[in-house]
Amino acid sequence: MSCDILTPSGAVEVVAALIRDGSRFLICQRPAHKARGLLWEFVGGKIEPGETKEAALVRECREELGITLEVGEVFAEVLHEYPDITVRLTLFSARIREGTPQKLEHNDLRWITPEEIPQYPFCPADTEILEKLQGKR
């Protein structure tokens, strides 16, 4: 049985981190065996029962990248309907407080600039966020 946190609209609550290093930001390639496999995304995941969005993001980054995160302000919020799931994604600006990102769950990790976004196929839910990073929104 799933324990996903749902919004009133039935969307699954998901959090992600916009981790910057100067003009670059971190993106992660989803594992091939997962939904939307090999597409690129921001690190994060589903909120578990009893967690705040910030606590969920800190946990996900520890589990997926082996880093401790300092969570900042909300950068963007997106509601996106996939054929199999509707997600409400909250992207936080964040910085690495401790550790170096490692591929603990993802297929690959990259630090890219906004100009490099077109070179990577991203999850559709990230489209609005990527446009904002490119100054198109």
N, C-alpha and C positions, 0 to 999 in steps of 0.2 A: 504494500500500500504506500502511496506517495504521501510525503509530508510537506509538499511544496506550500509556501506562503502565497496565497492568492489575493489579488486586489478585488474590490467589489465587482469589477468587470470580468473577473475570472482569469485575469492575466497572472502569470507567475512572476513574483518579484525577484529581480536579478540586479546585482551590483557589479560594477567594474571600476578599474583604476586607470586614470590617465597619468602615467608615470613619466615625467620629463627628465631629460639630461641635456641642459642647454636648449638648442633648437630641435633636438630629437626627442621622440617618445617611443615607449616600448610597446611592441605588438607581439602576439603569440599565435602560433598556428595550431589549430585544433587537431587532436589525434584523428587518424584516418578512420578508426572504428566508431567514432561518435557522430551524432547528428551534425550536419554541416561540416563533415570531416574535411580537413586540410584547408579550410577557409581561415582567414586571419581575423583576430579579434583583440579586444583589450582583456587583460587578465581579470578574472572575477568568477562569479557563480551565483547560485541560488542562496537566498536567505533561509536559514533554518528556524524552526519555531523557537521563539524566545530571544532571538538575536536582533540587535539593531542593524541597520544597513552598514554602519561603520564597522561594527564587530564582525559581521559576515565578510566584509572585504578584507579585513586584517587576517581572518582565518583562511580565506581562500588563497591569499597571496603567500601565506606561510606554507599551505599544503601544496600549491602548484609551482611556486618559484623558490621556496626556502628563504624568503625575505621577511623582515618586519617592516610594516608600512606605517607611515604617518598620514592619516586621512585628512584632507582639506575640505574645501567647499565643493558643492555640487557644480559640475561643469555643464552637464546636460541631462535631460530626462527624455526618454523615448518610449512610446508604446508601439510594438511591432507584432503583426500577426504573421506567423509562419503557418504552413499547412497543418503542422502537427502540434503547435503550441503558440500561445500568445504571451509575450514577455513585456514587462514594464522594466526597462533598463534605466538605472540611475548610475551615471558615470561621475565619479569623484576625481578632482585633482588630488594627486597624492605624491609623496616622495618616499624614497627608500631610507629608512632610519638605520637599518642594519642588514648586512648580507649582500650577496651578489646574485642576481637572478640565475636560476638553474632550470634546465628542462626536466622537471620532475613528472609532469603530466603531458606537456605539449610536445608536438612534433618538432617545432623550431621556435626560436625567439629572435627578434630583430629590433634594433634601434633605427628608426627612420625619421626623415624630415617630412613636413606636410607636402613638399614637392614630390616625394617618392610614393605617396599614397596610390596613384594609379597603377603602379607596378605590382600591387598585391590584391588578390581577390578576397574581399572582406565579407563577413556575415552581413546580410541585408539590414539587420537591425542597426548596424553601425553607420549607415549611409549619411543620416543627418549630422551625426557627430563628426564624421570625416569632412563633410562640407563646412562645418563650423571651424574646424582646424585649418582648412584651406582658405578661410576668409570668405566663403561663398554664402554664408548665412549670418 
